[in-house]
Amino acid sequence: MAAGSWPPRSKRWVLSGRVRTTETGGHHRIAEAEIDRLLTRRSPNARAASVAATDDDAIADLSARNRLHGYIEEVRVDGLLAQIRIRVGDQTLTAVVTSDAVRALKFKRGDDAMAIIKSTEVMVARPRRTASADARATPSARRRRPRRS
């Protein structure tokens, strides 16, 4: 590929804002965090697995075991509080923390992040079943043994 020529798809992505870049005198620079964000979006578990080993070692003595690895999708600071939206696989988790914590940890969009959840209550729900799902046998019904006469 000649210097300065991009594949048309890449150029469209940059110009449309799908890929975030920093423009330096007509050139577009793509940050490593942006590449990681795009790779995570395409294959969420691949990036999380590599980050998980190193991050878990750093906080091995923490009692909370529910650790969700992802990247920061959005940071909103408003007064004393801040809202951080973390993308974990194909799910989004929102945390409300102090704005001091955001400044101290230097959180910004695209950064790797780990949501650590410590709770005394965990709720479990079942999604609503549709009419077509009700027509199919439930997994527990399939495991039942027929009665003997």
Buried (B, 14 or more C-beta within 10 A) or exposed (E): EEEEEEEEEEEEBBEEEEBBBEEEEEEBEBEEBBEBBBEBBEEBEEBBEEBBEEBBEEEEEEEEEEBBBBBBBEBEBEEEBBBBBBBBBEEEBEBEBEBEEBEEEEBEBBBBBBBBEEEEEEEEEEEEEEEEEEEEEEEEEEEEEEEEE
